[in-house]
Amino acid sequence: MHAEHAHISQSLAIVHPLMLSHGRNAEVWDASGKRYIDFVGGIGVLNLGHCHPQIVEAVREQAGRLTHSAFNALPHQGYGQFMQALARFVPVSYPLCGMLTNSGAEATENALKIVRAATGRAAVVAFDGGFHGRTLAALNLNGKVAPYKQKLGSLPGPVYHLPYPSVDNEVSVEQAMVAMQRLFSVEIDAADVACIVVEAVQGEAGFQALNADFAQHLRRFCDANGIVLIIDEIQSGFGRTGQRFAFTRLGIEPDLLLLGKSIAGGLPLGAVVGRKALLDALPKGGLGGTYSGNPLACAAALATLELMSDINLATWGERQEQCVLKHYQRWQDSELAPALARLTGVGAMRGIELRSADGGPGSERLNRLLSAAREAGLLLMPSGKYRHIIRLLAPLTAEAELLDEGFEIFRRCLQASL
């Protein structure tokens, strides 16, 4: 254990036992000077890579003018400028309204407050396998007990969970529809439900893409029953799939959209945005926060949006998707095939599911792969119900040669696990 870890809570689980010193795009170096290819990307924060020059310059320039102003007390230009840019960037048909937060979890928490005020209802429907944050109300939405809900007793609710239908798991649309019918006939009246919260692509579960037919059914159901539809794009948003947001693939619009992670190129920022009537439901002072919309984070976020043109996102996304497909397909036609199950996700947001020697989830194989790849200079991120899916979160800006180098390390280490 690094000496610095002695003063850090042991309740934080560390995937890679090292200490980073610096990074550039898709490469990082630890305190000893060892270089790694980064396929973790800050768990979805670094779609534009480490220390993008335009983002660094924007933060540096802002730091010389104003480092902080609590927006609730003294508004600053960056907050308003970024919200204007964000309203243009989010592809919905209605005028967008919103607030900035410090994180995705905080966006979730504020969304729950907003829908309670707007609807007069308290119940929430979420999905198995979902992840929406680690704060007390947000984590009750998570579709997984260990480790998030253990030893915590009663959690804010009521919250009900449904199966998440996806081509990337074993849940069909029909199964999800049957479960939904049962929920609203046995467990709770739809008239008591404030919102349904769903990820367009589940991250923690291993990059599982929501079935579009089911998403459209949810939209119709919410409209018919006065329920707010919240789409969580904290991980899938800001170009991760090769488009601005993954919900456009589903053919629906959210009433509220949860944002975070890559919104500000590495600085802490989140947002909840959506229909103005919802965002204005709480009394004045009901929303806010001391650091929410900090000037440095807003400057970074503005620079991020300037870089994320549709052309750039499509180009970066296509290049990364084709690279993943190329290597995965080669491996499927090689001696690695027994270790490989599905390629999950959509666009450039992909997961590689591993299989054990007996055909079950490859949890132990993944653990060996994480360690071997790290020793060889590649950092990977686990996910999935059984911790058996590698989340590929390399920066969208990663050079093609670097991606190929990373996948070659992946191949060698996976082969050694056979």
C-alpha positions as CSV (number, residue, x, y, z in Angstrom):
1,M,0.0,0.0,0.0
2,H,1.2,3.5,-0.8
3,A,2.1,5.5,2.3
4,E,-0.4,8.2,1.2
5,H,-3.2,5.6,1.5
6,A,-2.8,5.2,5.2
7,H,-4.9,8.3,5.8
8,I,-7.6,7.4,3.3
9,S,-10.8,5.5,4.3
10,Q,-10.5,1.9,3.5
11,S,-14.2,1.9,2.4
12,L,-12.9,3.3,-0.9
13,A,-12.2,0.4,-3.2
14,I,-9.1,1.0,-5.4
15,V,-9.2,-0.8,-8.8
16,H,-5.5,-0.1,-9.6
17,P,-3.0,0.2,-6.6
18,L,-0.8,3.0,-8.1
19,M,-0.4,6.7,-7.8
20,L,-0.7,8.8,-10.9
21,S,1.6,11.8,-11.5
22,H,0.4,13.3,-14.8
23,G,-1.4,12.5,-18.0
24,R,-1.7,13.5,-21.6
25,N,-4.7,12.5,-23.8
26,A,-4.9,8.7,-23.4
27,E,-1.6,8.2,-21.6
28,V,-0.7,8.6,-17.9
29,W,2.4,8.2,-15.8
30,D,2.6,7.0,-12.2
31,A,4.8,8.5,-9.5
32,S,7.7,6.2,-10.5
33,G,7.6,7.4,-14.1
34,K,6.0,4.3,-15.6
35,R,3.8,5.0,-18.6
36,Y,0.3,3.5,-19.1
37,I,-2.3,3.6,-21.8
38,D,-5.5,4.7,-20.1
39,F,-8.7,2.8,-21.1
40,V,-10.4,3.9,-17.8
41,G,-10.8,7.6,-18.7
42,G,-11.7,8.7,-15.2
43,I,-14.6,6.3,-15.4
44,G,-16.2,8.2,-18.3
45,V,-15.0,11.7,-17.3
46,L,-12.2,12.1,-19.9
47,N,-13.9,11.8,-23.3
48,L,-11.5,14.5,-24.4
49,G,-8.5,13.0,-22.7
50,H,-6.2,14.1,-20.0
51,C,-5.2,17.8,-20.0
52,H,-6.7,18.8,-23.4
53,P,-4.8,22.0,-24.3
54,Q,-7.9,24.1,-25.0
55,I,-9.5,23.1,-21.7
56,V,-6.3,23.7,-19.8
57,E,-6.0,27.1,-21.3
58,A,-9.6,28.0,-20.6
59,V,-9.2,27.0,-16.9
60,R,-5.8,28.9,-16.7
61,E,-7.4,32.0,-18.1
62,Q,-10.4,31.8,-15.8
63,A,-8.2,31.2,-12.8
64,G,-6.6,34.6,-13.4
65,R,-10.0,36.4,-13.4
66,L,-12.3,34.7,-10.9
67,T,-11.9,31.3,-9.2
68,H,-15.2,31.2,-7.3
69,S,-18.5,33.0,-6.7
70,A,-21.5,31.3,-5.1
71,F,-24.0,31.7,-7.9
72,N,-27.0,31.9,-5.5
73,A,-25.4,35.0,-3.9
74,L,-23.4,36.6,-6.6
75,P,-24.1,35.3,-10.2
76,H,-21.1,35.1,-12.5
77,Q,-20.9,35.1,-16.3
78,G,-19.6,31.6,-16.8
79,Y,-22.7,30.0,-15.3
80,G,-25.1,31.8,-17.7
81,Q,-22.8,31.4,-20.7
82,F,-22.5,27.7,-20.2
83,M,-26.2,27.2,-19.6
84,Q,-26.9,29.0,-22.9
85,A,-24.4,26.8,-24.7
86,L,-25.8,23.7,-23.1
87,A,-29.3,24.6,-24.1
88,R,-28.2,24.7,-27.7
89,F,-26.2,21.5,-27.3
90,V,-28.9,19.2,-25.9
91,P,-31.0,18.0,-28.8
92,V,-34.6,18.4,-27.5
93,S,-37.5,20.1,-29.2
94,Y,-38.5,22.3,-26.2
95,P,-36.7,25.3,-24.6
96,L,-34.2,23.8,-22.1
97,C,-34.0,25.0,-18.5
98,G,-31.7,23.7,-15.8
99,M,-29.3,24.0,-12.9
100,L,-25.6,23.1,-12.4
101,T,-24.4,20.7,-9.7
102,N,-21.1,19.4,-8.5
103,S,-21.5,15.8,-9.7
104,G,-23.9,13.4,-11.3
105,A,-25.1,12.1,-8.0
106,E,-26.0,15.6,-7.0
107,A,-27.9,16.0,-10.2
108,T,-29.8,12.9,-9.3
109,E,-30.6,14.2,-5.9
110,N,-31.9,17.5,-7.2
111,A,-34.0,15.8,-9.8
112,L,-35.7,13.8,-7.1
113,K,-36.5,17.1,-5.3
114,I,-37.8,18.6,-8.5
115,V,-40.2,15.8,-9.4
116,R,-41.6,15.7,-5.9
117,A,-42.4,19.4,-6.0
118,A,-43.7,19.3,-9.6
119,T,-45.9,16.2,-9.2
120,G,-46.9,16.1,-5.5
121,R,-45.8,12.4,-5.6
122,A,-42.9,10.6,-4.0
123,A,-42.5,7.1,-5.6
124,V,-39.8,6.4,-8.1
125,V,-39.3,3.5,-10.6
126,A,-35.7,2.6,-11.5
127,F,-34.1,-0.4,-13.1
128,D,-32.1,-3.5,-12.2
129,G,-28.4,-3.0,-12.9
130,G,-28.8,0.8,-12.9
131,F,-26.4,3.2,-11.2
132,H,-27.2,6.8,-10.3
133,G,-24.8,7.8,-7.6
134,R,-23.6,7.0,-4.0
135,T,-25.5,9.7,-2.0
136,L,-28.2,8.4,0.2
137,A,-31.3,9.0,-2.0
138,A,-29.5,8.4,-5.3
139,L,-28.1,5.0,-4.2
140,N,-31.5,3.6,-3.4
141,L,-32.2,4.0,-7.2
142,N,-29.2,1.7,-7.9
143,G,-30.2,-1.7,-9.1
144,K,-27.6,-3.5,-7.0
145,V,-27.2,-4.0,-3.3
146,A,-23.5,-4.9,-2.8
147,P,-21.6,-2.8,-2.0
148,Y,-23.7,0.4,-2.3
149,K,-26.6,-0.4,0.0
150,Q,-25.0,-2.6,2.5
151,K,-25.1,-1.7,6.3
152,L,-27.2,1.4,5.6
153,G,-30.6,0.4,6.9
154,S,-33.7,2.1,5.5
155,L,-33.1,4.3,2.5
156,P,-35.2,7.2,1.1
157,G,-38.0,6.0,-1.0
158,P,-40.3,4.5,-2.0
159,V,-38.3,3.1,-4.9
160,Y,-39.4,0.2,-7.2
161,H,-37.2,-1.7,-9.7
162,L,-37.9,-3.2,-13.0
163,P,-35.9,-5.5,-15.3
164,Y,-33.8,-3.6,-17.9
165,P,-34.4,-4.9,-21.4
166,S,-31.4,-4.9,-23.6
167,V,-29.8,-6.9,-26.4
168,D,-26.8,-7.0,-24.1
169,N,-28.4,-9.0,-21.3
170,E,-30.9,-11.8,-20.9
171,V,-33.9,-9.6,-20.4
172,S,-36.4,-9.3,-23.3
173,V,-38.9,-6.5,-23.9
174,E,-41.7,-8.9,-23.2
175,Q,-40.2,-9.8,-19.8
176,A,-39.8,-6.2,-18.9
177,M,-43.4,-5.4,-20.0
178,V,-44.8,-8.2,-17.9
179,A,-42.9,-7.0,-14.9
180,M,-44.1,-3.5,-15.5
181,Q,-47.7,-4.6,-15.7
182,R,-47.3,-6.5,-12.5
183,L,-45.7,-3.5,-10.7
184,F,-48.6,-1.2,-11.5
185,S,-51.3,-3.8,-10.7
186,V,-49.8,-5.3,-7.6
187,E,-47.3,-2.9,-6.0
188,I,-48.2,0.7,-6.6
189,D,-50.7,2.9,-8.5
190,A,-49.2,4.8,-11.4
191,A,-50.9,7.9,-10.0
192,D,-48.5,7.7,-7.1
193,V,-45.3,7.6,-9.1
194,A,-43.4,10.8,-9.5
195,C,-40.8,9.6,-12.0
196,I,-39.2,6.8,-13.9
197,V,-35.4,7.0,-14.0
198,V,-33.5,5.1,-16.7
199,E,-30.0,5.1,-18.2
200,A,-29.9,5.2,-22.0
201,V,-26.9,2.9,-21.7
202,Q,-26.2,1.3,-18.4
203,G,-22.6,1.9,-17.3
204,E,-22.0,0.0,-14.1
205,A,-23.9,-3.0,-15.5
206,G,-21.4,-3.3,-18.3
207,F,-22.6,-1.0,-21.1
208,Q,-26.0,-2.4,-21.8
209,A,-28.1,-0.4,-24.3
210,L,-31.8,0.1,-23.5
211,N,-34.2,-1.4,-26.0
212,A,-35.7,1.4,-28.2
213,D,-39.1,-0.2,-28.3
214,F,-39.3,-0.4,-24.5
215,A,-38.0,3.2,-24.2
216,Q,-40.8,4.4,-26.4
217,H,-43.3,2.4,-24.3
218,L,-41.9,4.2,-21.2
219,R,-42.4,7.5,-22.9
220,R,-46.0,6.8,-23.8
221,F,-46.7,5.4,-20.3
222,C,-45.3,8.4,-18.6
223,D,-47.3,10.8,-20.8
224,A,-50.5,8.9,-20.1
225,N,-50.0,8.9,-16.4
226,G,-48.4,12.2,-15.6
227,I,-45.1,10.7,-14.7
228,V,-41.8,12.5,-15.3
229,L,-39.4,10.5,-17.5
230,I,-35.8,11.1,-16.4
231,I,-32.9,9.8,-18.6
232,D,-29.6,9.5,-16.9
233,E,-26.8,10.3,-19.4
234,I,-24.1,11.0,-16.8
235,Q,-21.8,8.3,-18.3
236,S,-23.3,7.9,-21.8
237,G,-23.5,11.6,-22.6
238,F,-21.2,14.1,-24.2
239,G,-20.1,12.0,-27.1
240,R,-19.4,8.7,-25.4
241,T,-21.4,6.8,-28.0
242,G,-20.2,9.0,-30.9
243,Q,-23.3,11.2,-30.7
244,R,-24.0,14.1,-28.3
245,F,-26.4,11.9,-26.2
246,A,-27.5,8.3,-26.4
247,F,-31.2,9.1,-26.0
248,T,-31.4,10.2,-29.6
249,R,-30.9,6.6,-30.6
250,L,-34.1,5.6,-28.7
251,G,-36.4,8.0,-30.6
252,I,-37.6,9.8,-27.4
253,E,-37.0,12.9,-25.4
254,P,-36.6,13.1,-21.6
255,D,-38.5,15.4,-19.4
256,L,-35.4,15.7,-17.3
257,L,-31.8,14.8,-18.3
258,L,-29.1,14.0,-15.8
259,L,-25.6,15.1,-16.8
260,G,-22.1,14.8,-15.3
261,K,-18.7,13.1,-15.9
262,S,-17.4,14.4,-19.3
263,I,-19.4,17.6,-19.1
264,A,-16.3,19.7,-18.1
265,G,-13.3,17.8,-19.4
266,G,-12.1,16.6,-16.0
267,L,-13.4,19.3,-13.6
268,P,-16.2,18.5,-11.2
269,L,-19.5,19.5,-12.7
270,G,-23.0,18.1,-13.2
271,A,-26.4,19.3,-14.3
272,V,-30.1,18.5,-14.3
273,V,-31.8,20.0,-17.3
274,G,-35.2,19.7,-18.9
275,R,-38.6,21.2,-19.1
276,K,-38.9,24.7,-17.5
277,A,-42.2,23.9,-15.7
278,L,-40.5,21.2,-13.8
279,L,-37.3,23.1,-13.0
280,D,-39.4,26.0,-11.7
281,A,-41.5,23.9,-9.4
282,L,-39.6,24.5,-6.2
283,P,-39.7,27.8,-4.3
284,K,-36.9,30.2,-4.6
285,G,-33.9,28.9,-2.7
286,G,-35.0,25.3,-3.1
287,L,-32.2,24.7,-5.6
288,G,-28.6,25.7,-5.4
289,G,-25.3,25.0,-3.7
290,T,-22.1,26.8,-2.7
291,Y,-19.9,25.3,-5.4
292,S,-22.5,24.4,-8.0
293,G,-21.5,26.0,-11.3
294,N,-18.0,27.0,-10.1
295,P,-16.4,29.5,-12.6
296,L,-13.4,27.2,-13.3
297,A,-15.7,24.3,-14.0
298,C,-17.9,26.4,-16.2
299,A,-14.9,27.6,-18.2
300,A,-13.8,24.0,-18.7
301,A,-17.3,23.0,-19.7
302,L,-17.6,25.8,-22.3
303,A,-14.3,24.7,-23.8
304,T,-15.6,21.1,-23.8
305,L,-18.7,22.0,-25.8
306,E,-16.7,24.0,-28.3
307,L,-14.6,20.9,-29.0
308,M,-17.6,18.6,-29.3
309,S,-19.0,19.5,-32.7
310,D,-21.1,16.8,-34.4
311,I,-18.4,16.3,-36.9
312,N,-15.7,15.8,-34.3
313,L,-17.9,13.4,-32.3
314,A,-18.9,11.4,-35.3
315,T,-15.3,11.1,-36.5
316,W,-13.9,10.2,-33.1
317,G,-16.8,7.8,-32.3
318,E,-16.5,6.0,-35.7
319,R,-12.8,5.6,-35.4
320,Q,-13.0,4.2,-31.9
321,E,-15.9,1.9,-32.6
322,Q,-14.2,0.5,-35.7
323,C,-11.1,-0.1,-33.8
324,V,-13.0,-2.0,-31.1
325,L,-14.9,-4.1,-33.6
326,K,-11.7,-4.9,-35.6
327,H,-9.9,-6.3,-32.6
328,Y,-12.9,-8.1,-31.1
329,Q,-13.7,-9.8,-34.4
330,R,-10.1,-10.9,-34.8
331,W,-10.1,-12.3,-31.3
332,Q,-13.4,-14.2,-32.0
333,D,-11.7,-15.9,-34.9
334,S,-8.7,-17.0,-32.8
335,E,-7.8,-19.1,-29.9
336,L,-9.2,-16.3,-27.6
337,A,-12.8,-17.1,-28.6
338,P,-13.5,-19.4,-25.6
339,A,-12.7,-16.5,-23.2
340,L,-14.9,-14.0,-25.0
341,A,-18.7,-13.6,-24.7
342,R,-20.6,-10.6,-25.9
343,L,-19.4,-7.2,-27.1
344,T,-21.9,-4.9,-25.3
345,G,-23.0,-1.4,-25.8
346,V,-23.4,0.9,-28.8
347,G,-21.1,3.2,-30.8
348,A,-17.8,3.9,-29.0
349,M,-19.3,3.0,-25.7
350,R,-18.4,-0.7,-25.6
351,G,-17.8,-3.5,-23.1
352,I,-16.1,-6.8,-23.6
353,E,-17.7,-9.6,-21.6
354,L,-15.4,-12.4,-20.5
355,R,-16.3,-16.1,-20.0
356,S,-14.8,-18.6,-17.6
357,A,-13.4,-21.9,-18.7
358,D,-16.7,-23.6,-17.8
359,G,-18.7,-21.1,-19.8
360,G,-19.9,-18.9,-16.8
361,P,-19.1,-15.3,-16.1
362,G,-15.4,-14.7,-16.3
363,S,-14.9,-12.8,-13.0
364,E,-11.6,-14.5,-12.1
365,R,-10.3,-14.2,-15.6
366,L,-11.1,-10.5,-15.5
367,N,-9.2,-10.0,-12.2
368,R,-6.2,-11.7,-13.7
369,L,-6.5,-9.6,-16.8
370,L,-6.7,-6.3,-14.8
371,S,-3.4,-7.1,-13.0
372,A,-1.5,-8.5,-16.0
373,A,-2.6,-5.6,-18.3
374,R,-1.5,-3.0,-15.6
375,E,1.9,-4.6,-15.4
376,A,2.1,-4.5,-19.2
377,G,1.1,-0.8,-19.3
378,L,-2.6,-0.8,-19.9
379,L,-5.3,0.3,-17.4
380,L,-8.7,-1.3,-17.7
381,M,-12.0,-0.8,-15.8
382,P,-14.3,-3.7,-14.6
383,S,-18.1,-3.7,-14.6
384,G,-21.1,-6.0,-14.9
385,K,-23.2,-7.9,-12.4
386,Y,-20.4,-10.4,-11.8
387,R,-17.6,-8.0,-12.4
388,H,-16.9,-9.8,-15.6
389,I,-17.2,-7.1,-18.3
390,I,-14.3,-4.7,-19.2
391,R,-15.6,-1.2,-19.8
392,L,-13.7,0.5,-22.6
393,L,-13.5,4.2,-21.8
394,A,-10.4,5.4,-23.7
395,P,-10.7,9.1,-24.6
396,L,-12.5,9.7,-27.8
397,T,-9.5,11.7,-28.8
398,A,-7.0,8.8,-28.4
399,E,-4.7,8.3,-31.4
400,A,-5.4,5.3,-33.5
401,E,-1.9,3.9,-33.0
402,L,-2.3,4.2,-29.2
403,L,-5.7,2.3,-29.3
404,D,-4.1,-0.5,-31.4
405,E,-1.2,-0.6,-28.9
406,G,-3.6,-0.9,-26.0
407,F,-5.7,-3.7,-27.6
408,E,-2.5,-5.6,-28.4
409,I,-1.6,-5.6,-24.7
410,F,-5.2,-6.7,-24.0
411,R,-4.8,-9.6,-26.4
412,R,-1.5,-10.8,-25.0
413,C,-2.7,-10.6,-21.4
414,L,-6.0,-12.3,-22.2
415,Q,-4.2,-15.1,-24.1
416,A,-2.0,-15.7,-21.1
417,S,-5.1,-16.2,-19.0
418,L,-6.3,-19.2,-21.1
